[in-house]
Amino acid sequence: MLRLSTRAYAEMVAHCYDGLPLEACGLLGGTGEDATVCYPTANAAESSRVYTVEPKGFLRADRDAEERGIGILGVFHSHTHTAAYPSPTDVTQAPDPAWHYVLVSFADGAPVVRSYRIMGGNISEEPVVLLNR
Amino acid sequence: MSVEVRIPTMLRPAVGGAATVQAEGETVGEIVSGLAATYPGLAGQVVTEDGALHKFVNVYVNDDDIRYLSKLDTKVGEGDTVSIMPAVAGG
């Protein structure tokens, strides 16, 4: 399960809107299953098909998370024209089996948010619950 | 010279779960070699078999990407922090 604070959820979706027509990406920070901080980053790939979290953005997020006493729990990115499901590229490049992989899809117009775990090439969807904070 | 090396979550299993480790060396390359001796699982994720920096890893000395400095020959000094950051990407 991924529990997202309402603020982090709103910031994540807003960042994905801002990135259109390109894919947008960023990181989520928190503790355990609770993602409470959204770290929007630039998409260094500047593409509507692929994303690369801008490395310095990752560095800044990692440092900020440490200062807050939290950790980086996962990564989010948008799919501009395909469903909120990990692409083969997402699976082969998933860096951390402990992370949550969050997709924001605009395939149907309104954003659809889903979260996955990716371990050893296997994708499993997990529930996303919004926290009232 | 001992410097602090920050390890992001995805590489922590290779260093026994630590968020930071101490390493000895005058350059980033020496730091990486030193870490490889202590943590064999880490080396393959940072440098290629022929000793070059892995394409999908970014290494920083403080705020500076070593690709824009002297790569693995980048000098490190007392109080510097080295950060090893794997690329986060997908499609």
Backbone of each chain as ProteinMPNN parsed JSONL, in Angstrom:
{"seq_chain_A": "MLRLSTRAYAEMVAHCYDGLPLEACGLLGGTGEDATVCYPTANAAESSRVYTVEPKGFLRADRDAEERGIGILGVFHSHTHTAAYPSPTDVTQAPDPAWHYVLVSFADGAPVVRSYRIMGGNISEEPVVLLNR", "coords_chain_A": {"N_chain_A": [[0.839, -1.202, 0.0], [0.406, 2.265, -0.707], [0.428, 5.198, 1.014], [-0.584, 8.372, 0.501], [0.021, 11.745, 1.225], [-2.416, 14.325, 1.056], [-1.451, 16.725, 0.193], [1.041, 16.06, -1.017], [0.063, 14.454, -3.043], [-1.462, 16.319, -4.528], [0.534, 18.109, -5.328], [2.115, 16.447, -6.865], [0.4, 15.678, -8.994], [-0.121, 18.197, -10.054], [2.428, 18.952, -10.911], [2.778, 17.085, -12.917], [0.79, 17.877, -14.701], [1.862, 20.38, -15.34], [4.053, 19.588, -16.8], [3.119, 18.663, -19.222], [3.234, 18.922, -22.82], [5.043, 16.9, -22.341], [6.495, 14.033, -20.65], [6.452, 14.093, -17.114], [8.278, 14.06, -14.001], [9.325, 12.933, -10.734], [10.173, 12.644, -7.22], [9.164, 10.829, -4.279], [8.928, 11.395, -0.85], [9.102, 10.108, 2.498], [7.964, 8.063, 5.211], [8.038, 4.644, 5.914], [5.084, 3.4, 4.657], [4.002, 5.803, 4.109], [3.869, 8.475, 2.097], [4.764, 11.671, 2.229], [5.964, 13.912, 1.256], [6.452, 15.648, -1.73], [8.764, 15.689, -4.303], [9.212, 17.462, -6.918], [10.907, 17.061, -10.004], [13.008, 18.046, -12.753], [12.484, 16.654, -16.016], [15.043, 15.174, -17.359], [15.269, 13.95, -19.768], [13.535, 15.23, -21.413], [11.181, 14.479, -22.896], [8.244, 13.03, -24.433], [7.898, 10.392, -24.152], [9.778, 9.061, -22.569], [11.472, 9.277, -19.375], [13.922, 10.876, -17.33], [14.936, 11.32, -14.157], [16.129, 14.364, -13.216], [19.456, 14.429, -12.372], [20.634, 16.084, -10.386], [18.447, 17.027, -9.085], [17.585, 14.726, -7.828], [19.706, 14.399, -6.06], [19.359, 16.697, -4.451], [16.819, 16.16, -3.375], [17.344, 13.843, -1.944], [19.086, 14.789, 0.003], [17.45, 16.671, 1.296], [15.48, 14.996, 2.285], [16.953, 13.525, 4.118], [17.59, 15.542, 5.952], [15.077, 16.056, 6.967], [14.605, 13.748, 8.268], [13.381, 11.678, 6.964], [12.848, 9.34, 4.243], [13.625, 8.652, 0.748], [11.005, 7.308, -0.909], [10.021, 6.513, -3.304], [9.35, 6.892, -6.861], [7.721, 9.058, -9.145], [6.037, 9.341, -12.296], [4.651, 10.707, -15.326], [2.369, 9.373, -17.73], [1.645, 10.354, -20.85], [-0.061, 9.581, -22.891], [-0.667, 6.946, -22.537], [-1.819, 4.151, -20.531], [-1.972, 4.098, -16.886], [0.213, 2.281, -16.175], [3.139, 0.37, -15.631], [5.612, 0.692, -18.127], [7.529, -1.471, -20.358], [10.094, -0.336, -20.332], [10.043, 1.022, -17.91], [10.075, -1.131, -16.18], [12.468, -2.518, -16.721], [14.277, -0.598, -15.996], [13.82, -0.045, -13.376], [15.058, 1.063, -10.389], [15.066, 0.258, -7.702], [13.936, -2.262, -5.675], [12.56, -1.808, -3.358], [11.164, 0.484, -3.669], [8.256, 2.566, -4.34], [6.456, 2.772, -7.307], [4.991, 5.197, -8.988], [2.429, 6.052, -11.173], [1.088, 8.565, -13.227], [-1.477, 8.992, -15.248], [-2.596, 10.519, -18.244], [-4.134, 9.517, -20.185], [-6.873, 9.258, -20.436], [-7.716, 11.836, -20.294], [-8.625, 13.221, -17.646], [-6.471, 13.03, -14.776], [-5.176, 9.843, -13.817], [-4.15, 8.016, -11.094], [-1.901, 5.552, -10.137], [-0.194, 2.991, -8.264], [2.746, 0.972, -8.033], [4.7, -1.943, -7.217], [7.877, -3.046, -8.176], [9.622, -5.808, -8.644], [12.35, -7.732, -9.383], [11.609, -7.739, -12.066], [8.945, -8.292, -11.952], [5.67, -7.0, -11.838], [3.563, -5.546, -9.481], [0.484, -4.247, -8.616], [-0.443, -1.841, -6.156], [-2.617, -0.688, -3.519], [-3.578, 2.76, -3.45], [-3.856, 5.143, -1.036], [-5.302, 8.092, 0.126], [-4.047, 10.36, 2.466], [-5.4, 12.356, 5.027], [-3.958, 14.861, 5.238]], "CA_chain_A": [[0.0, 0.0, 0.0], [1.054, 3.576, -0.639], [-0.449, 6.225, 1.586], [-0.078, 9.654, -0.001], [-0.623, 12.913, 1.813], [-3.189, 15.064, 0.063], [-0.566, 17.758, -0.351], [1.989, 15.437, -1.944], [-0.729, 14.022, -4.201], [-1.813, 17.496, -5.337], [1.766, 18.646, -5.937], [2.552, 15.494, -7.893], [-0.473, 15.783, -10.166], [0.088, 19.538, -10.64], [3.709, 18.917, -11.621], [2.57, 16.313, -14.153], [0.065, 18.783, -15.604], [2.798, 21.417, -15.802], [5.009, 19.009, -17.727], [2.521, 18.357, -20.516], [2.94, 17.6, -23.378], [6.117, 15.943, -22.069], [6.404, 13.304, -19.391], [7.019, 14.766, -15.946], [8.727, 13.062, -13.029], [9.774, 13.439, -9.44], [10.385, 11.644, -6.181], [8.285, 10.931, -3.124], [9.628, 11.143, 0.399], [8.244, 9.817, 3.632], [8.394, 7.013, 6.13], [7.222, 3.435, 5.778], [4.196, 3.46, 3.485], [3.409, 7.141, 4.063], [4.596, 9.466, 1.304], [4.242, 12.959, 2.684], [6.662, 15.019, 0.595], [6.647, 15.502, -3.171], [9.929, 16.396, -4.838], [9.173, 17.551, -8.377], [12.215, 17.269, -10.631], [12.955, 18.185, -14.209], [12.69, 15.443, -16.82], [16.262, 15.458, -18.125], [15.114, 13.385, -21.109], [12.704, 16.184, -22.177], [10.527, 13.601, -23.871], [6.877, 12.615, -24.121], [7.893, 8.933, -24.099], [10.654, 8.552, -21.52], [11.874, 10.281, -18.4], [15.089, 10.689, -16.474], [14.932, 12.281, -13.056], [17.317, 15.209, -13.317], [20.267, 13.868, -11.286], [20.856, 16.997, -9.26], [17.183, 17.045, -8.348], [17.625, 13.542, -6.963], [20.655, 14.706, -4.988], [18.728, 17.664, -3.528], [15.727, 15.484, -2.67], [17.961, 12.904, -1.01], [19.604, 15.568, 1.14], [16.327, 17.25, 2.03], [14.824, 13.908, 3.018], [17.766, 13.203, 5.289], [17.435, 16.612, 6.952], [13.757, 15.921, 7.582], [14.516, 12.468, 8.966], [12.558, 10.75, 6.199], [13.612, 8.727, 3.164], [12.992, 8.639, -0.573], [10.23, 6.062, -0.941], [9.654, 6.096, -4.651], [9.443, 7.834, -7.968], [6.489, 9.149, -9.949], [6.144, 9.992, -13.597], [3.383, 10.725, -16.048], [2.207, 8.82, -19.077], [0.79, 11.359, -21.473], [-1.051, 8.983, -23.795], [-0.874, 5.52, -22.265], [-2.432, 3.881, -19.233], [-1.138, 4.211, -15.677], [0.781, 0.95, -15.953], [4.567, 0.479, -15.975], [6.04, 0.267, -19.457], [8.712, -2.348, -20.272], [11.249, 0.48, -19.94], [9.939, 1.268, -16.469], [10.403, -2.358, -15.447], [13.893, -2.854, -16.846], [15.117, 0.431, -15.385], [13.42, 0.194, -11.983], [16.324, 0.954, -9.664], [15.03, -0.153, -6.3], [12.755, -3.097, -5.417], [11.833, -1.331, -2.181], [10.461, 1.727, -3.983], [6.924, 2.626, -4.938], [6.51, 3.361, -8.655], [3.683, 5.824, -9.139], [2.134, 6.515, -12.528], [-0.009, 9.521, -13.398], [-1.816, 8.885, -16.668], [-3.554, 11.456, -18.835], [-4.678, 8.856, -21.383], [-8.324, 9.493, -20.51], [-7.992, 13.235, -19.991], [-8.399, 13.469, -16.221], [-5.36, 12.205, -14.306], [-5.416, 8.595, -13.094], [-2.932, 7.729, -10.329], [-1.785, 4.182, -9.642], [1.135, 2.73, -7.713], [3.197, -0.398, -8.268], [6.01, -2.412, -6.777], [8.534, -3.75, -9.278], [10.689, -6.623, -8.047], [12.848, -8.776, -10.272], [10.875, -7.741, -13.331], [7.513, -8.541, -11.731], [4.914, -5.801, -11.488], [2.334, -5.769, -8.715], [-0.173, -2.99, -8.242], [-0.758, -1.719, -4.734], [-3.612, 0.352, -3.295], [-3.152, 4.121, -3.103], [-4.787, 5.729, -0.093], [-4.971, 9.484, 0.411], [-4.065, 10.732, 3.873], [-6.047, 13.656, 5.199], [-3.006, 15.848, 5.721]], "C_chain_A": [[0.871, 1.248, 0.0], [0.043, 4.561, -0.078], [0.164, 7.575, 1.264], [-0.756, 10.784, 0.741], [-1.343, 13.674, 0.699], [-2.318, 16.12, -0.593], [0.404, 17.173, -1.379], [1.273, 14.994, -3.217], [-1.015, 15.211, -5.12], [-0.58, 18.062, -6.044], [2.249, 17.745, -7.075], [1.707, 15.645, -9.167], [-0.281, 17.141, -10.854], [1.385, 19.567, -11.447], [3.566, 18.157, -12.94], [1.778, 17.122, -15.169], [1.034, 19.806, -16.202], [3.745, 20.882, -16.874], [4.452, 18.746, -19.114], [2.973, 19.343, -21.577], [4.044, 16.554, -23.131], [5.807, 15.138, -20.808], [7.053, 14.141, -18.296], [7.395, 13.699, -14.932], [9.135, 13.737, -11.735], [9.871, 12.294, -8.453], [9.415, 11.88, -5.033], [9.075, 10.565, -1.877], [8.65, 10.861, 1.512], [8.849, 8.734, 4.492], [7.475, 5.818, 5.971], [6.396, 3.485, 4.507], [3.603, 4.841, 3.293], [4.303, 8.103, 3.29], [3.992, 10.834, 1.582], [4.888, 14.149, 1.989], [6.83, 14.684, -0.88], [7.867, 16.324, -3.581], [9.828, 16.428, -6.36], [10.581, 17.741, -8.917], [11.996, 17.502, -12.12], [13.078, 16.802, -14.84], [13.874, 15.714, -17.732], [16.178, 14.908, -19.538], [14.29, 14.312, -22.016], [11.951, 15.474, -23.287], [9.087, 13.345, -23.454], [6.783, 11.097, -23.967], [8.731, 8.36, -22.966], [10.973, 9.679, -20.531], [13.19, 9.879, -17.758], [15.008, 11.751, -15.391], [16.237, 13.071, -13.124], [18.219, 14.891, -12.123], [20.458, 14.809, -10.107], [19.588, 17.151, -8.424], [17.092, 15.868, -7.392], [18.543, 13.796, -5.776], [20.023, 15.65, -3.951], [17.63, 16.996, -2.709], [16.286, 14.553, -1.597], [18.467, 13.64, 0.228], [18.475, 16.146, 1.983], [15.645, 16.181, 2.873], [15.631, 13.561, 4.266], [17.61, 14.257, 6.376], [16.098, 16.515, 7.672], [13.614, 14.626, 8.381], [13.589, 11.488, 8.279], [13.436, 10.113, 5.119], [12.909, 8.92, 1.833], [12.316, 7.277, -0.73], [9.929, 5.592, -2.355], [9.752, 7.223, -5.645], [8.078, 7.88, -8.648], [6.835, 9.712, -11.312], [4.818, 9.885, -14.319], [3.497, 9.918, -17.331], [1.212, 9.735, -19.774], [-0.326, 10.744, -22.311], [-1.295, 7.502, -23.55], [-1.345, 5.353, -20.826], [-1.423, 4.015, -18.092], [-0.63, 2.835, -15.298], [2.244, 0.996, -16.387], [4.868, -0.056, -17.373], [7.207, -0.715, -19.304], [9.966, -1.585, -19.862], [11.229, 0.76, -18.436], [10.419, 0.053, -15.678], [11.899, -2.639, -15.521], [14.77, -1.838, -16.132], [14.743, 0.716, -13.938], [14.626, 0.0, -11.072], [16.241, 0.285, -8.297], [13.776, -0.975, -6.021], [11.948, -2.641, -4.205], [10.984, -0.098, -2.495], [9.027, 1.493, -4.455], [7.074, 3.342, -6.287], [5.124, 3.885, -8.994], [3.546, 6.375, -10.554], [0.96, 7.483, -12.482], [-0.314, 9.53, -14.887], [-2.836, 9.942, -17.067], [-4.221, 10.845, -20.067], [-6.162, 9.136, -21.548], [-8.677, 10.947, -20.208], [-7.693, 13.542, -18.544], [-7.292, 12.548, -15.711], [-5.824, 10.964, -13.54], [-4.101, 8.219, -12.418], [-2.963, 6.274, -9.848], [-0.354, 3.961, -9.158], [1.461, 1.248, -7.826], [4.476, -0.66, -7.486], [6.593, -3.195, -7.95], [9.739, -4.485, -8.692], [11.085, -7.721, -9.015], [12.063, -8.874, -11.561], [9.385, -7.991, -13.178], [6.821, -7.282, -11.233], [3.738, -6.209, -10.613], [1.757, -4.424, -8.311], [-0.468, -2.998, -6.755], [-1.809, -0.62, -4.572], [-2.948, 1.695, -3.002], [-4.236, 4.724, -2.221], [-4.356, 7.159, 0.161], [-5.085, 9.747, 1.901], [-4.655, 12.134, 3.988], [-5.091, 14.644, 5.841], [-2.022, 16.159, 4.616]], "O_chain_A": [[1.932, 1.284, 0.623], [-1.049, 4.735, -0.619], [1.275, 7.889, 1.69], [-1.979, 10.788, 0.878], [-0.915, 13.659, -0.455], [-2.434, 16.378, -1.791], [0.57, 17.717, -2.47], [1.798, 15.135, -4.322], [-0.834, 15.125, -6.334], [-0.645, 18.446, -7.212], [2.725, 18.22, -8.106], [2.242, 15.73, -10.272], [-0.278, 17.226, -12.082], [1.433, 20.14, -12.535], [4.156, 18.535, -13.951], [2.06, 17.064, -16.366], [1.026, 20.062, -17.407], [4.187, 21.627, -17.748], [5.208, 18.62, -20.077], [3.093, 20.529, -21.268], [3.974, 15.445, -23.662], [4.958, 15.524, -20.004], [8.064, 14.807, -18.517], [6.9, 12.574, -14.989], [9.269, 14.958, -11.664], [9.676, 11.13, -8.802], [8.913, 12.987, -4.842], [9.793, 9.566, -1.846], [7.507, 11.316, 1.479], [10.06, 8.514, 4.506], [6.256, 5.975, 5.902], [6.94, 3.597, 3.408], [2.779, 5.036, 2.4], [5.366, 8.498, 3.77], [2.851, 11.112, 1.214], [4.411, 15.276, 2.12], [7.284, 13.598, -1.241], [7.98, 17.502, -3.244], [10.311, 15.512, -7.026], [11.366, 18.5, -8.349], [10.937, 17.193, -12.666], [13.694, 15.899, -14.275], [13.742, 16.394, -18.75], [16.924, 15.339, -20.417], [14.342, 14.192, -23.241], [12.068, 15.822, -24.462], [8.747, 13.429, -22.274], [5.708, 10.571, -23.683], [8.426, 7.282, -22.456], [10.772, 10.859, -20.815], [13.522, 8.697, -17.659], [15.011, 12.946, -15.684], [17.322, 12.49, -13.091], [17.801, 15.062, -10.977], [20.444, 14.375, -8.955], [19.648, 17.375, -7.215], [16.584, 15.999, -6.278], [18.216, 13.46, -4.637], [20.136, 15.434, -2.745], [17.515, 17.227, -1.505], [15.765, 14.486, -0.484], [18.298, 13.173, 1.355], [18.524, 16.122, 3.213], [15.278, 16.421, 4.024], [15.068, 13.331, 5.336], [17.509, 13.936, 7.56], [15.998, 16.853, 8.852], [12.623, 14.43, 9.085], [13.065, 10.572, 8.914], [14.647, 10.335, 5.098], [11.74, 9.303, 1.788], [12.969, 6.235, -0.688], [9.622, 4.421, -2.58], [10.169, 8.338, -5.332], [7.371, 6.874, -8.718], [7.798, 10.463, -11.466], [3.967, 9.069, -13.965], [4.567, 9.798, -17.927], [0.07, 9.873, -19.336], [-1.409, 11.318, -22.427], [-2.054, 6.871, -24.285], [-1.28, 6.28, -20.018], [-0.209, 4.041, -18.299], [-0.982, 2.289, -14.252], [2.56, 1.602, -17.411], [4.416, -1.14, -17.741], [7.812, -0.787, -18.234], [10.806, -2.112, -19.134], [12.268, 0.738, -17.776], [11.079, 0.187, -14.648], [12.526, -2.96, -14.512], [15.878, -2.163, -15.706], [15.296, 1.633, -13.331], [15.163, -1.104, -10.986], [17.25, -0.205, -7.789], [12.665, -0.452, -6.116], [10.793, -3.034, -4.038], [10.171, 0.318, -1.669], [8.649, 0.407, -4.893], [7.731, 4.378, -6.387], [4.201, 3.113, -9.254], [4.43, 7.067, -11.06], [-0.03, 7.249, -11.789], [0.483, 10.011, -15.691], [-3.793, 10.223, -16.346], [-4.798, 11.557, -20.889], [-6.657, 9.24, -22.671], [-9.829, 11.248, -19.898], [-6.625, 14.067, -18.231], [-7.183, 11.408, -16.161], [-6.743, 11.029, -12.723], [-3.065, 8.114, -13.075], [-3.933, 5.832, -9.232], [0.574, 4.651, -9.582], [0.585, 0.389, -7.73], [5.224, 0.255, -7.144], [5.874, -3.923, -8.635], [10.733, -3.875, -8.3], [10.258, -8.538, -9.419], [11.87, -9.967, -12.093], [8.637, -7.914, -14.153], [7.309, -6.592, -10.338], [2.992, -7.123, -10.965], [2.445, -3.578, -7.741], [-0.716, -4.051, -6.169], [-1.885, 0.285, -5.403], [-1.886, 1.752, -2.382], [-5.398, 4.802, -2.62], [-3.175, 7.42, 0.388], [-6.089, 9.406, 2.527], [-4.423, 12.988, 3.132], [-5.398, 15.206, 6.892], [-1.12, 16.975, 4.804]]}, "seq_chain_B": "MSVEVRIPTMLRPAVGGAATVQAEGETVGEIVSGLAATYPGLAGQVVTEDGALHKFVNVYVNDDDIRYLSKLDTKVGEGDTVSIMPAVAGG", "coords_chain_B": {"N_chain_B": [[43.229, 10.278, 3.664], [40.02, 10.683, 4.886], [36.742, 10.494, 3.793], [33.225, 11.25, 3.775], [30.812, 9.134, 2.393], [27.829, 9.218, 0.746], [25.09, 7.049, 0.563], [22.49, 6.121, -1.451], [19.105, 4.807, -1.073], [18.735, 2.552, -2.784], [21.224, 1.437, -3.085], [21.993, 0.703, -0.623], [21.678, -1.974, 0.362], [24.021, -3.116, -0.543], [25.953, -2.18, 1.127], [25.475, -3.067, 3.636], [23.255, -1.769, 4.597], [23.768, 0.825, 5.427], [23.41, 4.413, 5.505], [25.378, 6.238, 5.14], [28.863, 5.918, 4.534], [32.307, 5.686, 5.531], [35.227, 6.445, 3.699], [38.538, 5.94, 2.415], [40.852, 7.952, 0.6], [42.42, 9.91, -2.029], [41.329, 10.697, -4.36], [38.244, 10.47, -6.25], [38.218, 8.05, -7.609], [39.981, 6.501, -6.053], [38.538, 6.422, -3.729], [36.3, 4.961, -4.564], [37.544, 2.558, -5.258], [38.476, 1.785, -2.763], [36.064, 1.438, -1.417], [35.079, -0.666, -2.908], [36.714, -2.743, -2.158], [35.94, -3.16, 0.442], [33.184, -3.46, 0.211], [32.165, -5.527, -1.906], [29.882, -5.833, -3.479], [29.107, -3.326, -4.2], [30.836, -2.178, -6.039], [30.415, -3.05, -8.729], [28.162, -1.711, -9.398], [28.857, 0.856, -9.661], [31.228, 1.288, -11.122], [32.432, 0.223, -14.359], [33.565, -2.974, -15.758], [36.004, -2.374, -16.898], [36.814, -0.297, -15.379], [35.762, 2.266, -15.717], [33.521, 4.997, -15.0], [30.224, 4.047, -14.37], [27.631, 4.257, -16.788], [25.043, 4.766, -15.915], [25.181, 5.925, -13.467], [25.583, 8.653, -11.301], [28.071, 10.591, -9.846], [28.78, 12.69, -7.198], [30.871, 15.26, -5.883], [30.438, 16.926, -3.122], [28.427, 19.428, -4.303], [28.948, 18.999, -6.934], [28.97, 17.417, -10.07], [30.996, 14.777, -10.96], [31.506, 14.182, -13.591], [31.788, 16.557, -14.845], [33.983, 17.519, -13.745], [36.946, 16.097, -13.014], [36.258, 13.524, -13.549], [36.801, 10.194, -12.473], [39.243, 10.899, -11.51], [38.891, 13.115, -10.004], [39.737, 15.224, -7.334], [39.456, 14.744, -3.819], [38.841, 16.265, -0.65], [39.486, 16.902, 2.871], [36.549, 16.802, 4.742], [34.891, 16.864, 2.531], [31.975, 15.625, 0.854], [31.029, 12.723, -0.727], [28.662, 11.686, -3.071], [26.842, 8.993, -4.288], [24.797, 8.463, -6.893], [22.472, 6.618, -8.416], [21.039, 6.572, -11.726], [17.667, 7.537, -12.21], [15.173, 6.46, -14.092], [12.877, 5.901, -16.823], [10.072, 4.909, -18.848]], "CA_chain_B": [[42.103, 11.22, 3.795], [38.752, 9.976, 5.027], [35.586, 11.314, 3.437], [31.92, 10.61, 3.933], [30.163, 8.76, 1.137], [26.382, 9.029, 0.943], [24.594, 5.901, -0.187], [21.027, 6.176, -1.549], [18.432, 3.591, -0.592], [18.842, 1.367, -3.646], [22.558, 0.842, -2.975], [22.311, 0.378, 0.779], [21.899, -3.401, 0.621], [25.41, -3.477, -0.874], [26.857, -1.71, 2.195], [24.938, -3.484, 4.927], [22.128, -0.94, 5.023], [24.171, 2.142, 5.924], [23.103, 5.587, 4.684], [26.68, 6.848, 4.828], [30.036, 5.134, 4.933], [33.561, 6.426, 5.442], [36.174, 5.803, 2.778], [39.843, 6.594, 2.338], [41.366, 8.169, -0.746], [42.696, 11.297, -2.434], [40.488, 10.972, -5.523], [37.009, 9.681, -6.26], [38.569, 6.697, -8.028], [40.543, 5.796, -4.903], [37.416, 6.2, -2.807], [35.493, 3.867, -5.101], [38.335, 1.323, -5.12], [38.478, 1.427, -1.343], [34.737, 0.904, -1.086], [34.914, -1.955, -3.584], [37.411, -3.758, -1.374], [35.147, -3.443, 1.645], [31.813, -3.836, -0.188], [32.307, -5.977, -3.298], [28.63, -5.692, -4.223], [28.894, -1.942, -4.6], [31.716, -1.761, -7.126], [29.832, -3.318, -10.036], [27.074, -0.778, -9.667], [29.412, 2.197, -9.797], [32.2, 1.325, -12.225], [32.37, -0.907, -15.282], [34.663, -3.93, -15.569], [37.291, -1.754, -17.257], [37.18, 0.735, -14.429], [35.171, 3.577, -15.999], [32.285, 5.291, -14.269], [29.058, 3.466, -15.016], [26.815, 5.247, -17.503], [23.789, 5.051, -15.23], [25.453, 6.396, -12.111], [26.153, 9.995, -11.188], [28.802, 10.746, -8.593], [28.991, 14.098, -6.861], [31.676, 15.694, -4.754], [29.584, 18.008, -2.622], [27.347, 19.705, -5.25], [29.467, 18.967, -8.309], [28.988, 16.148, -10.793], [32.405, 14.56, -11.326], [31.664, 14.147, -15.057], [32.166, 17.907, -15.274], [35.257, 17.838, -13.087], [37.978, 15.227, -13.6], [35.721, 12.156, -13.477], [37.288, 9.434, -11.317], [40.46, 11.543, -10.995], [38.519, 14.287, -9.211], [40.328, 15.211, -5.989], [38.589, 14.985, -2.671], [39.57, 16.798, 0.492], [38.891, 16.724, 4.199], [35.245, 17.442, 4.888], [34.053, 16.69, 1.341], [31.019, 14.525, 0.85], [30.836, 12.084, -2.035], [27.335, 11.072, -3.181], [26.697, 8.074, -5.421], [23.371, 8.531, -7.194], [22.079, 5.915, -9.641], [20.037, 7.25, -12.545], [16.279, 7.103, -12.049], [14.624, 6.716, -15.424], [11.919, 4.931, -17.327], [9.407, 5.336, -20.068]], "C_chain_B": [[40.792, 10.434, 3.859], [37.613, 10.913, 4.667], [34.307, 10.508, 3.649], [31.339, 10.326, 2.556], [28.697, 8.476, 1.428], [25.885, 7.937, -0.005], [23.065, 5.993, -0.27], [20.401, 4.812, -1.289], [18.721, 2.371, -1.455], [20.221, 0.713, -3.594], [22.883, 0.398, -1.547], [22.439, -1.118, 1.063], [23.351, -3.826, 0.357], [26.398, -3.045, 0.21], [26.278, -2.028, 3.576], [23.878, -2.553, 5.483], [22.486, 0.471, 5.448], [23.787, 3.265, 4.95], [24.369, 6.338, 4.296], [27.777, 5.887, 5.267], [31.258, 6.048, 4.829], [34.495, 5.686, 4.493], [37.439, 6.633, 2.713], [40.228, 6.814, 0.888], [41.589, 9.643, -1.024], [41.858, 11.7, -3.635], [39.222, 10.125, -5.423], [37.314, 8.239, -6.649], [39.134, 5.878, -6.881], [39.449, 5.476, -3.876], [36.607, 4.986, -3.261], [36.244, 2.544, -4.963], [38.335, 0.841, -3.678], [37.145, 0.827, -0.924], [34.546, -0.483, -1.682], [35.585, -3.073, -2.8], [36.579, -4.161, -0.163], [33.769, -4.003, 1.289], [31.82, -4.275, -1.649], [31.043, -5.767, -4.129], [28.413, -4.3, -4.764], [29.65, -1.594, -5.882], [31.055, -1.898, -8.495], [28.719, -2.359, -10.402], [27.58, 0.635, -9.909], [30.375, 2.296, -10.973], [32.05, 0.076, -13.09], [33.566, -1.822, -15.048], [36.012, -3.332, -15.939], [37.562, -0.484, -16.451], [36.621, 2.124, -14.702], [33.888, 3.753, -15.179], [31.099, 4.749, -15.056], [28.176, 4.56, -15.602], [25.59, 5.681, -16.688], [23.986, 5.463, -13.774], [26.045, 7.803, -12.189], [26.84, 10.094, -9.835], [29.081, 12.233, -8.38], [30.048, 14.22, -5.77], [31.013, 16.987, -4.29], [28.477, 18.248, -3.643], [27.752, 19.483, -6.7], [29.533, 17.556, -8.877], [30.411, 15.917, -11.301], [32.604, 14.431, -12.834], [32.128, 15.497, -15.587], [33.413, 18.394, -14.538], [36.316, 16.953, -13.752], [37.571, 13.76, -13.528], [36.32, 11.431, -12.263], [38.584, 10.004, -10.748], [40.158, 12.794, -10.166], [39.064, 14.161, -7.793], [39.246, 15.389, -4.923], [39.447, 15.448, -1.491], [38.82, 16.554, 1.785], [37.55, 17.466, 4.254], [34.355, 17.346, 3.654], [33.089, 15.524, 1.551], [30.867, 14.014, -0.569], [29.457, 11.424, -2.028], [27.28, 10.218, -4.433], [25.212, 7.968, -5.727], [23.067, 7.789, -8.498], [21.034, 6.724, -10.414], [18.659, 6.668, -12.257], [15.567, 7.47, -13.338], [13.638, 5.627, -15.801], [11.228, 5.481, -18.548], [7.941, 5.627, -19.867]], "O_chain_B": [[40.503, 9.619, 2.982], [37.537, 12.023, 5.195], [34.312, 9.277, 3.693], [31.373, 11.176, 1.666], [28.363, 7.616, 2.243], [26.212, 7.91, -1.191], [22.404, 5.946, 0.767], [21.089, 3.791, -1.287], [18.93, 1.276, -0.932], [20.377, -0.435, -4.01], [23.925, -0.208, -1.301], [23.232, -1.505, 1.922], [23.845, -4.777, 0.962], [27.547, -3.487, 0.215], [26.562, -1.337, 4.555], [23.623, -2.54, 6.688], [21.597, 1.247, 5.798], [23.834, 3.089, 3.733], [24.423, 6.992, 3.255], [27.63, 5.147, 6.239], [31.235, 7.057, 4.123], [34.547, 4.456, 4.488], [37.427, 7.846, 2.92], [39.963, 5.965, 0.037], [41.03, 10.511, -0.354], [41.685, 12.888, -3.91], [39.138, 9.193, -4.622], [36.737, 7.309, -6.086], [38.812, 4.699, -6.74], [39.443, 4.416, -3.25], [36.274, 4.107, -2.466], [35.655, 1.527, -4.595], [38.21, -0.353, -3.407], [37.092, -0.154, -0.182], [33.941, -1.362, -1.068], [35.101, -4.204, -2.772], [36.518, -5.333, 0.209], [33.252, -4.894, 1.964], [31.512, -3.478, -2.535], [31.119, -5.548, -5.339], [27.623, -4.107, -5.688], [29.169, -0.816, -6.706], [31.121, -0.987, -9.321], [28.372, -2.211, -11.574], [26.817, 1.511, -10.316], [30.345, 3.267, -11.729], [31.609, -0.976, -12.627], [34.459, -1.512, -14.26], [37.042, -3.714, -15.384], [38.437, 0.307, -16.803], [36.965, 3.072, -13.995], [33.27, 2.786, -14.735], [30.989, 4.968, -16.262], [27.994, 5.627, -15.014], [25.159, 6.832, -16.77], [23.072, 5.36, -12.957], [26.892, 8.093, -13.033], [26.269, 9.73, -8.807], [29.558, 12.929, -9.277], [30.115, 13.398, -4.856], [31.034, 18.001, -4.987], [27.649, 17.361, -3.848], [26.965, 19.758, -7.606], [30.07, 16.636, -8.26], [30.968, 16.767, -11.996], [33.729, 14.552, -13.321], [32.772, 15.581, -16.633], [33.836, 19.539, -14.695], [36.544, 17.072, -14.956], [38.417, 12.87, -13.456], [36.347, 11.978, -11.161], [38.987, 9.647, -9.641], [41.077, 13.454, -9.681], [38.883, 13.138, -7.132], [38.258, 16.096, -5.124], [40.612, 15.072, -1.359], [37.688, 16.07, 1.797], [37.455, 18.625, 3.852], [33.181, 17.709, 3.717], [33.351, 14.589, 2.308], [30.608, 14.782, -1.496], [29.119, 10.691, -1.098], [27.635, 10.676, -5.519], [24.447, 7.444, -4.918], [23.38, 8.293, -9.577], [20.247, 7.465, -9.826], [18.506, 5.459, -12.082], [15.379, 8.648, -13.64], [13.58, 4.571, -15.173], [11.723, 6.398, -19.203], [7.25, 6.0, -20.815]]}, "name": "protein", "num_of_chains": 2, "seq": "MLRLSTRAYAEMVAHCYDGLPLEACGLLGGTGEDATVCYPTANAAESSRVYTVEPKGFLRADRDAEERGIGILGVFHSHTHTAAYPSPTDVTQAPDPAWHYVLVSFADGAPVVRSYRIMGGNISEEPVVLLNRMSVEVRIPTMLRPAVGGAATVQAEGETVGEIVSGLAATYPGLAGQVVTEDGALHKFVNVYVNDDDIRYLSKLDTKVGEGDTVSIMPAVAGG"}
